[in-house]
């Protein structure tokens, strides 16, 4: 499951630097999460760091990108080069 940022985002800039995969980027108006880079912090942290730091609670699981924990772990391994 990738995460997404709603239009409630206030562009406070706290989510982008805590993403270990570089999945969060500034979009045309608000921050956006690139699904192919989002692992919900699997392999890095016990919880998604962007969700933990978001002051307006506007980051949620994206129903259009539902993935198993195994898929997220495999993406983490691919992105970081970590051994399987």
C-alpha positions as CSV (number, residue, x, y, z in Angstrom):
1,X,0.0,0.0,0.0
2,X,1.4,3.3,-1.0
3,X,0.3,6.4,0.9
4,X,-1.1,9.6,-0.5
5,X,-1.4,13.2,0.6
6,X,-4.8,14.9,0.6
7,X,-5.5,18.5,-0.5
8,X,-5.6,19.4,3.2
9,X,-1.7,19.6,3.0
10,X,-0.4,22.9,4.2
11,X,3.0,22.5,2.6
12,X,4.7,22.7,6.0
13,X,7.8,20.8,4.6
14,X,8.1,18.3,7.4
15,X,7.2,15.1,5.5
16,X,9.7,15.3,2.6
17,X,12.9,15.1,4.6
18,X,11.8,12.2,6.8
19,X,11.0,9.9,3.9
20,X,13.8,7.4,3.7
21,X,13.0,6.5,0.1
22,X,12.7,10.0,-1.4
23,X,9.1,9.2,-2.3
24,X,7.7,12.6,-1.3
25,X,8.1,15.5,-3.7
26,X,6.5,18.9,-4.2
27,X,3.7,18.7,-6.7
28,X,2.1,21.6,-8.6
29,X,0.3,22.7,-5.4
30,X,0.9,20.3,-2.6
31,X,3.4,17.5,-1.7
32,X,2.8,14.2,-3.5
33,X,3.9,10.6,-2.8
34,X,5.4,8.6,-5.7
35,X,3.8,5.1,-5.3
36,X,6.7,3.3,-6.9
37,X,9.1,4.7,-4.2
38,X,6.7,4.4,-1.2
39,X,7.2,1.4,1.1
40,X,5.3,2.9,4.1
41,X,8.8,2.9,5.7
42,X,8.8,-1.0,5.7
43,X,12.5,-1.9,6.2
44,X,13.3,1.4,7.7
45,X,10.9,2.2,10.6
46,X,8.0,0.5,12.4
47,X,5.6,3.2,11.1
48,X,5.4,5.6,8.2
49,X,7.5,8.6,9.2
50,X,5.5,11.1,7.1
51,X,2.3,10.1,8.9
52,X,4.0,10.4,12.3
53,X,5.2,14.0,11.6
54,X,2.3,15.4,9.7
55,X,0.7,18.1,11.8
56,X,-2.6,18.2,9.8
57,X,-3.0,14.4,9.5
58,X,-3.5,14.5,5.7
59,X,-1.6,11.3,4.7
60,X,-3.5,8.1,4.2
61,X,-3.2,4.7,2.7
62,X,-4.0,5.0,-1.0
63,X,-6.8,2.5,-2.0
64,X,-5.6,2.7,-5.6
65,X,-2.2,1.2,-4.6
66,X,-2.9,-1.6,-2.2
67,X,0.1,-3.8,-1.7
68,X,1.1,-6.5,0.8
69,X,3.8,-6.1,3.4
70,X,5.9,-8.6,1.3
71,X,5.6,-6.4,-1.7
72,X,6.6,-3.3,0.3
73,X,9.6,-5.3,1.7
74,X,10.6,-6.3,-1.8
75,X,10.4,-2.7,-2.9
76,X,12.5,-1.6,0.1
77,X,15.1,-4.2,-0.9
78,X,15.1,-3.1,-4.5
79,X,15.4,0.6,-3.6
80,X,18.1,0.2,-1.0
81,X,20.0,-2.8,-2.4
82,X,19.5,-4.6,0.9
83,X,19.8,-8.4,0.7
84,X,16.6,-10.4,0.6
